[in-house]
Amino acid sequence: MKKITIAIDGFSSTGKSTVAKQLAKALNYVYVDSGAMYRAVTLYAMQHGIISEAYFNVDRLVTELDHVQIGFKYNATLGFAEVYLNGKNVENDIRTLEVSQHVSRVAEISEVRRMLVRQQQVMGKEKGVVMDGRDIGTVVFPDAELKFFMTASAETRAKRRYKELLERHEHVSYEDVLKNVMSRDLIDSTREDSPLIKAQDALEIDNSDMSLVAQFEKLYNMAQRVINQE
């Protein structure tokens, strides 16, 4: 059976990672969370005093990019690969609201994007990969055989993110989460380098009122049709 590349783009908190993991597992494909890579760079910048709410030393971050080593290690218990930054598991550390508040600013930096896009393209060169992010179908894999663009209302996405953060025992308010979602949408969609846009050949999926099961089945059936095409 032939292998394909599946690119899943979309706004924050649209469930891209959840359905991408499900697809990869069902198809026995490699899953790559490109957003986690940007979050890992952001965490590095936070840990080293490069970025804060009022300060961002872009030149220093660019200079230190060679010191940022990002990897994925499969966790059989969880059923997906966790993110490692310079040899340390940071899967939980990169999912905080604080990282979310800074990641779009880091992702705007062209040097950061070039470094991570190169790594992502290497990860997917053999096909049989499901990758989600903001520019997978437009920049990383413009020739991907199957592209999805996930969307949902800002309020729906904020509620999902708020619930997720509460489950991680973070002390946050819904209003702050909604503000963060809308701010990230604006930055991601208007940045000069690789803005978040729907690829012309991407299939748009609005999952505002769609269950996780229905969403997975819809994408899985589409993937099977493409894989089985002669």
C-alpha positions in Angstrom: 0.0 0.0 0.0 1.4 3.4 -0.9 2.3 5.9 1.7 1.3 9.6 1.5 2.0 12.8 3.4 -0.9 14.3 5.3 -0.7 18.0 6.3 -3.1 19.4 8.9 -3.1 23.2 9.3 -5.4 25.5 11.2 -5.9 27.9 14.1 -4.9 27.2 17.6 -7.0 24.8 19.7 -8.8 23.4 16.7 -7.8 19.8 17.8 -5.2 19.4 15.1 -2.9 17.5 17.3 -5.6 15.2 18.6 -6.8 14.1 15.2 -3.3 14.0 13.8 -2.3 11.5 16.5 -5.4 9.4 15.9 -4.7 9.3 12.1 -1.1 8.5 12.5 -1.9 5.6 14.9 -4.7 4.2 12.7 -2.5 4.4 9.5 0.7 3.3 11.3 2.3 6.6 10.2 4.8 8.9 11.9 3.2 11.8 13.7 5.0 15.2 14.0 3.6 18.0 16.0 5.3 21.0 14.4 3.7 23.4 16.8 5.4 21.6 19.7 8.7 22.5 18.0 7.9 26.2 18.1 6.8 25.8 21.7 10.1 24.2 22.6 12.1 27.1 21.1 9.8 29.4 23.1 10.4 27.5 26.3 14.2 27.7 25.7 13.9 31.5 25.2 11.9 31.8 28.4 14.3 29.7 30.4 17.3 31.7 29.3 15.8 35.2 29.8 15.4 35.9 26.1 11.7 36.6 26.1 9.1 37.9 28.6 5.9 39.8 28.4 7.8 43.1 28.1 11.0 42.0 26.5 12.2 39.9 23.5 15.9 39.8 22.5 15.4 38.5 18.9 19.1 38.8 18.0 20.2 36.7 21.0 17.6 34.0 20.2 18.8 33.8 16.6 22.4 33.6 17.7 21.6 30.7 20.1 19.5 28.6 17.8 22.4 26.2 17.3 22.0 25.4 21.0 18.4 24.4 20.6 18.1 20.7 20.0 14.6 19.4 19.6 13.6 15.7 19.3 10.7 13.4 19.7 10.7 10.1 21.6 7.9 7.6 21.4 6.1 6.9 24.7 4.4 3.5 24.3 2.3 4.1 27.4 0.9 7.3 26.1 0.8 6.1 22.5 2.5 9.1 21.0 6.0 10.8 20.8 6.9 13.3 23.5 8.9 16.4 22.9 12.5 16.7 24.2 14.5 19.9 24.4 18.2 19.5 24.7 17.7 16.0 26.0 15.0 16.8 28.6 11.4 15.8 28.3 9.4 19.0 28.1 6.1 17.6 26.9 4.1 19.2 29.8 6.3 22.3 30.1 5.5 23.5 26.6 1.7 23.2 27.0 1.3 26.0 29.6 -0.6 29.2 28.9 2.6 31.2 29.5 4.3 29.4 26.6 1.1 30.0 24.5 1.3 33.7 25.2 4.8 33.9 23.7 4.9 31.3 21.0 3.4 33.3 18.2 6.0 36.0 18.6 8.8 33.4 18.4 7.2 31.8 15.4 7.3 35.1 13.6 11.1 35.0 13.4 12.3 34.0 10.0 15.4 32.3 11.2 13.4 30.1 13.6 11.0 29.2 10.9 13.7 28.2 8.4 15.5 26.1 11.0 12.4 24.2 12.0 11.0 23.8 8.4 14.3 22.2 7.4 13.9 19.7 10.3 10.3 19.0 9.5 11.0 18.3 5.8 13.7 15.8 6.8 11.2 14.1 9.1 8.7 13.7 6.3 10.9 12.9 3.3 10.0 9.2 3.3 6.3 10.0 3.4 4.0 8.0 5.7 3.8 11.0 8.0 1.0 13.1 9.5 2.1 16.6 10.5 0.1 19.4 11.9 0.9 23.1 12.3 0.3 26.5 10.7 2.2 26.2 7.4 2.5 22.5 6.7 0.4 22.4 3.5 1.7 25.7 2.2 5.4 25.8 3.1 6.7 22.5 4.6 4.9 20.1 2.3 3.2 22.0 -0.5 3.0 18.8 -2.5 1.3 16.8 0.2 -1.2 14.3 -1.2 -3.8 15.3 1.4 -4.2 18.6 3.2 -6.7 19.6 5.8 -7.4 23.1 7.2 -9.1 23.0 10.7 -11.2 25.8 12.0 -13.7 26.6 14.7 -15.1 29.7 16.4 -12.7 31.5 18.8 -15.1 30.9 21.7 -15.3 27.2 21.0 -11.6 26.9 20.9 -11.1 29.0 24.0 -13.5 26.7 25.9 -11.6 23.7 24.8 -8.2 25.2 25.7 -9.6 26.4 29.1 -10.8 22.9 30.0 -7.4 21.4 29.0 -5.5 23.9 31.1 -7.7 23.3 34.1 -7.1 19.6 33.7 -3.4 20.3 33.9 -4.1 22.2 37.2 -3.2 25.6 35.8 -4.8 28.6 37.5 -6.3 30.5 34.5 -9.4 32.4 33.6 -11.6 31.8 30.5 -11.3 35.4 29.6 -7.5 35.2 29.5 -7.6 32.1 27.4 -10.0 33.7 24.9 -7.8 36.7 24.7 -4.8 34.5 24.0 -6.6 32.6 21.3 -7.7 35.8 19.5 -4.2 37.3 19.9 -2.6 34.2 18.4 -5.0 34.2 15.5 -4.1 37.7 14.6 -0.4 37.2 14.9 -0.4 33.9 13.0 -2.6 35.2 10.2 -0.8 38.5 9.6 2.9 37.7 10.1 5.1 38.4 7.1 6.9 35.0 7.0 4.6 32.0 6.3 1.3 33.4 7.6 -1.5 31.0 8.5 -3.6 30.6 5.4 -5.6 27.8 3.9 -3.8 26.1 1.0 -5.8 26.2 -2.2 -6.1 22.4 -2.3 -6.8 21.9 1.4 -10.1 20.5 2.6 -11.6 22.8 5.2 -13.0 21.2 8.3 -15.1 23.3 10.7 -15.3 21.2 13.9 -17.1 23.7 16.1 -20.0 21.2 16.5 -18.2 18.0 15.6 -17.4 15.2 18.1 -13.9 13.8 18.3 -15.1 10.5 16.9 -17.0 12.1 14.0 -14.0 14.3 13.2 -11.6 11.3 13.2 -13.9 9.2 11.0 -14.3 12.0 8.5 -10.5 12.6 8.1 -9.7 8.9 8.2 -12.2 8.0 5.4 -10.8 10.8 3.3 -7.2 9.5 3.9 -8.2 6.0 2.9 -9.7 7.2 -0.3 -6.5 9.0 -1.3 -4.3 6.2 -0.2 -6.3 3.7 -2.2 -6.4 5.8 -5.4 -4.5 4.2 -8.3 
